[in-house]
Amino acid sequence: MLQIVPNAFTATLVSFAVSVLLTLLVKKIAIKKGFVAAPKADRWHKRPTAMMGGVAIYLTTVLMFVLFVELSSSALIVLGGSSFLFFVGVLDDFLGVKPYQKLIGQFIGVAIIVGFGLVLPWTGYEFLNIMITAFWLIGITNAINLLDNMDGLAAGISAIAAFILALGFAASGQPNELIITAIFVGALLGFLTFNFNPASIFMGDGGSMFVGFFLASLVLLNQVGGRSRSIMSVLAVPALILFVPIFDTTFVKILRKIWGSKA
């Protein structure tokens, strides 16, 4: 490992700068190749907008991972499972994948994580812990996917949640996990520079699947080995994430009914 990043703050800044550059590059390529999202009823944008911003988030995270993170088995498992979900999402962006096929992909990602022993140790029963972990990973992944219908929402909420996790890693004395999370925060913030309203690029399913699964998997790094079993420290993250898409989805449905009744 190249020990270049001395602390989490520097890791965030470096990751942010790389993410900004890669997002600019991806946006330029997406527009040139016609990878754009046309305005839709379930979207808030009113003009064609570049897609595939998630590629920049993913590449930034992987590059910073290779350069600055101690490649422990748990770190590689999280990156591997999240990478698989990224490619499932990209496949959906390009070819269109049915919901049940995406769900199968999510279960494969869960199998990668759980198969190598990363589970939430909330009960004394292994099978129950595996089921809780699967529900957690799939639930958070789809929650972030739900959020990705308004400018800045998915990346913004994910960055806030990751920052909270970073504080937890700092408090529990996990420097490697802290650097991983700091890199992820920087990647999200770099993308957010171009995703705030009015967004000039969207992350796409590849991005939302990766971001959601990676974020959910980071929580597991704070739970393995008996290092942190505080229920409240874990529940604070899903409470923050899940409330927003539930409210957002409900709000959008109400607006559609109102607009529909006036049409």
C-alpha positions as CSV (number, residue, x, y, z in Angstrom):
1,M,0.0,0.0,0.0
2,L,1.2,3.5,-0.8
3,Q,1.0,5.3,2.6
4,I,0.2,8.7,1.0
5,V,-2.9,9.9,2.9
6,P,-2.0,10.8,6.5
7,N,-5.5,11.4,7.8
8,A,-9.2,11.2,7.0
9,F,-9.5,14.9,6.2
10,T,-6.8,14.8,3.6
11,A,-8.3,11.5,2.2
12,T,-11.6,13.3,1.8
13,L,-10.0,16.3,0.0
14,V,-8.0,14.1,-2.4
15,S,-11.0,11.9,-3.1
16,F,-13.2,15.0,-3.7
17,A,-10.7,16.4,-6.2
18,V,-10.4,13.1,-8.1
19,S,-14.2,12.8,-8.1
20,V,-14.7,16.3,-9.5
21,L,-12.3,15.5,-12.4
22,L,-13.8,12.1,-13.2
23,T,-17.3,13.5,-13.0
24,L,-16.4,16.2,-15.5
25,L,-14.9,13.5,-17.8
26,V,-17.8,11.1,-17.5
27,K,-20.3,14.0,-18.2
28,K,-18.5,15.0,-21.3
29,I,-18.4,11.4,-22.6
30,A,-22.0,10.7,-21.7
31,I,-23.2,13.8,-23.6
32,K,-21.0,13.0,-26.6
33,K,-22.3,9.3,-26.7
34,G,-25.9,10.2,-26.0
35,F,-26.1,8.7,-22.6
36,V,-28.7,11.2,-21.3
37,A,-31.9,11.0,-19.3
38,A,-34.9,12.6,-21.0
39,P,-37.4,14.5,-18.8
40,K,-40.0,12.1,-17.2
41,A,-43.0,12.4,-14.9
42,D,-41.1,10.8,-12.0
43,R,-38.1,13.1,-12.4
44,W,-37.7,16.7,-11.5
45,H,-35.4,17.8,-14.4
46,K,-36.8,19.6,-17.4
47,R,-34.0,19.0,-19.9
48,P,-31.9,16.1,-21.1
49,T,-29.3,15.3,-18.4
50,A,-26.1,13.3,-18.6
51,M,-26.2,9.9,-17.0
52,M,-23.5,7.5,-15.6
53,G,-22.3,9.8,-12.9
54,G,-22.1,6.7,-10.7
55,V,-19.1,5.6,-12.8
56,A,-17.1,8.6,-11.4
57,I,-18.1,7.8,-7.8
58,Y,-17.2,4.1,-8.3
59,L,-13.8,4.8,-10.1
60,T,-12.9,7.4,-7.5
61,T,-13.6,5.0,-4.6
62,V,-11.7,2.1,-6.2
63,L,-8.7,4.3,-7.2
64,M,-8.4,5.8,-3.7
65,F,-9.0,2.3,-2.2
66,V,-5.9,1.0,-4.1
67,L,-3.7,3.9,-3.2
68,F,-4.6,4.7,0.4
69,V,-6.4,1.8,2.1
70,E,-4.8,-1.1,3.9
71,L,-6.3,-4.0,1.9
72,S,-7.7,-6.1,4.7
73,S,-9.9,-9.1,3.9
74,S,-13.0,-7.3,5.2
75,A,-12.3,-4.2,3.1
76,L,-11.8,-6.2,0.0
77,I,-15.0,-8.1,0.6
78,V,-17.0,-4.9,0.9
79,L,-15.4,-3.5,-2.2
80,G,-16.0,-6.7,-4.1
81,G,-19.7,-7.1,-3.2
82,S,-20.3,-3.4,-3.9
83,S,-18.5,-3.7,-7.3
84,F,-20.8,-6.5,-8.3
85,L,-23.8,-4.3,-7.6
86,F,-22.3,-1.5,-9.5
87,F,-22.0,-3.7,-12.6
88,V,-25.6,-4.9,-12.1
89,G,-26.7,-1.3,-12.1
90,V,-24.7,-0.4,-15.1
91,L,-26.2,-3.3,-17.0
92,D,-29.6,-1.9,-16.1
93,D,-28.6,1.6,-17.3
94,F,-27.6,0.3,-20.7
95,L,-29.8,-2.7,-21.4
96,G,-32.7,-2.4,-18.9
97,V,-33.0,-5.1,-16.2
98,K,-36.3,-6.4,-14.8
99,P,-36.9,-5.7,-11.1
100,Y,-36.7,-9.4,-10.2
101,Q,-33.4,-9.7,-12.0
102,K,-32.0,-6.7,-10.1
103,L,-33.2,-8.4,-6.9
104,I,-31.3,-11.6,-7.8
105,G,-28.2,-9.5,-8.4
106,Q,-28.7,-7.9,-4.9
107,F,-28.9,-11.4,-3.3
108,I,-25.7,-12.4,-5.0
109,G,-24.1,-9.3,-3.6
110,V,-25.4,-10.2,-0.2
111,A,-24.0,-13.8,-0.6
112,I,-20.6,-12.3,-1.3
113,I,-20.7,-10.3,1.9
114,V,-22.3,-12.9,4.2
115,G,-20.4,-15.8,2.6
116,F,-17.1,-14.3,3.9
117,G,-18.5,-13.8,7.4
118,L,-19.6,-10.1,7.5
119,V,-22.9,-10.1,9.4
120,L,-24.7,-8.0,11.9
121,P,-24.1,-9.8,15.3
122,W,-27.4,-8.7,16.8
123,T,-28.7,-12.0,18.0
124,G,-27.2,-15.3,19.2
125,Y,-28.5,-17.2,16.2
126,E,-26.3,-17.2,13.0
127,F,-29.2,-17.8,10.6
128,L,-31.2,-15.0,12.1
129,N,-28.2,-12.7,11.9
130,I,-27.7,-13.6,8.2
131,M,-31.4,-12.8,7.5
132,I,-31.1,-9.4,9.3
133,T,-28.0,-8.6,7.4
134,A,-29.6,-9.5,4.0
135,F,-32.6,-7.4,4.8
136,W,-30.3,-4.5,5.9
137,L,-28.1,-4.6,2.7
138,I,-31.0,-5.0,0.3
139,G,-33.2,-2.5,2.1
140,I,-30.5,0.3,2.2
141,T,-29.6,-0.4,-1.4
142,N,-33.1,0.0,-2.6
143,A,-33.7,3.0,-0.4
144,I,-30.8,4.9,-2.1
145,N,-32.2,3.8,-5.4
146,L,-35.5,5.3,-4.5
147,L,-33.9,8.5,-3.5
148,D,-32.3,8.9,-6.9
149,N,-35.2,10.8,-8.4
150,M,-34.4,14.3,-7.2
151,D,-31.3,16.4,-7.7
152,G,-28.7,15.9,-5.0
153,L,-30.9,13.8,-2.7
154,A,-29.3,10.3,-3.0
155,A,-25.7,11.5,-2.9
156,G,-26.4,14.1,-0.3
157,I,-28.1,11.8,2.2
158,S,-25.5,9.1,1.6
159,A,-22.7,11.6,2.3
160,I,-24.4,12.6,5.5
161,A,-24.9,9.0,6.6
162,A,-21.3,8.1,5.7
163,F,-20.0,11.1,7.7
164,I,-21.9,9.8,10.7
165,L,-20.3,6.4,10.2
166,A,-16.9,8.1,9.9
167,L,-17.4,9.6,13.3
168,G,-18.3,6.2,14.7
169,F,-15.1,4.7,13.2
170,A,-13.0,7.5,14.7
171,A,-14.6,7.1,18.1
172,S,-14.0,3.3,18.1
173,G,-10.4,3.5,17.0
174,Q,-10.7,2.0,13.5
175,P,-8.3,4.2,11.3
176,N,-8.5,2.0,8.2
177,E,-12.3,2.0,8.2
178,L,-12.2,5.7,8.8
179,I,-10.1,6.3,5.7
180,I,-12.4,4.1,3.6
181,T,-15.4,6.1,4.7
182,A,-13.6,9.4,4.3
183,I,-12.7,8.4,0.7
184,F,-16.4,7.5,0.0
185,V,-17.6,10.9,1.4
186,G,-15.1,12.7,-0.8
187,A,-16.3,10.8,-3.9
188,L,-19.9,11.6,-3.1
189,L,-19.2,15.3,-2.5
190,G,-17.2,15.6,-5.8
191,F,-20.2,14.2,-7.7
192,L,-22.6,16.4,-5.8
193,T,-20.8,19.4,-7.2
194,F,-22.6,18.7,-10.5
195,N,-25.7,17.0,-9.0
196,F,-27.2,19.9,-7.1
197,N,-30.4,21.5,-8.6
198,P,-30.3,21.9,-11.5
199,A,-28.3,18.8,-11.9
200,S,-26.1,18.5,-15.0
201,I,-25.5,14.7,-14.4
202,F,-27.3,11.8,-12.6
203,M,-25.6,8.8,-11.0
204,G,-27.8,6.2,-12.7
205,D,-28.7,2.8,-11.4
206,G,-25.0,1.8,-11.4
207,G,-24.3,4.7,-9.1
208,S,-27.3,4.2,-6.8
209,M,-26.8,0.5,-6.5
210,F,-23.1,0.9,-5.6
211,V,-23.6,3.8,-3.2
212,G,-26.4,2.1,-1.4
213,F,-24.7,-1.3,-1.1
214,F,-21.3,0.2,-0.2
215,L,-22.9,2.4,2.5
216,A,-24.8,-0.5,4.0
217,S,-21.7,-2.7,3.9
218,L,-19.6,0.0,5.7
219,V,-21.9,-0.5,8.8
220,L,-20.8,-4.1,8.9
221,L,-17.2,-3.0,9.3
222,N,-18.2,-1.4,12.6
223,Q,-19.9,-4.5,13.8
224,V,-17.5,-7.4,13.2
225,G,-15.1,-8.7,15.7
226,G,-17.1,-7.4,18.7
227,R,-15.7,-3.9,18.2
228,S,-18.9,-2.0,18.3
229,R,-22.3,-3.5,19.2
230,S,-24.1,-0.4,20.1
231,I,-27.6,-0.7,18.7
232,M,-28.1,3.1,18.6
233,S,-24.9,3.7,16.7
234,V,-26.2,1.5,13.9
235,L,-29.9,2.4,13.9
236,A,-29.1,6.1,13.6
237,V,-28.0,5.5,10.0
238,P,-31.0,3.6,8.6
239,A,-33.3,6.0,10.5
240,L,-31.7,8.9,8.7
241,I,-31.7,7.2,5.3
242,L,-35.0,5.4,5.2
243,F,-37.2,8.3,6.5
244,V,-36.3,10.4,3.5
245,P,-37.2,8.0,0.7
246,I,-40.4,7.0,2.4
247,F,-41.4,10.7,2.8
248,D,-40.2,11.5,-0.7
249,T,-42.1,8.6,-2.4
250,T,-45.3,9.4,-0.5
251,F,-45.0,13.1,-1.4
252,V,-44.4,12.4,-5.1
253,K,-47.4,10.0,-5.2
254,I,-49.6,12.6,-3.6
255,L,-48.4,15.3,-6.0
256,R,-49.1,12.9,-9.0
257,K,-52.7,12.3,-7.8
258,I,-53.3,16.1,-7.3
259,W,-51.9,16.8,-10.8
260,G,-53.7,13.9,-12.3
261,S,-57.0,15.0,-10.9
262,K,-56.5,18.5,-12.4
263,A,-55.5,17.1,-15.8
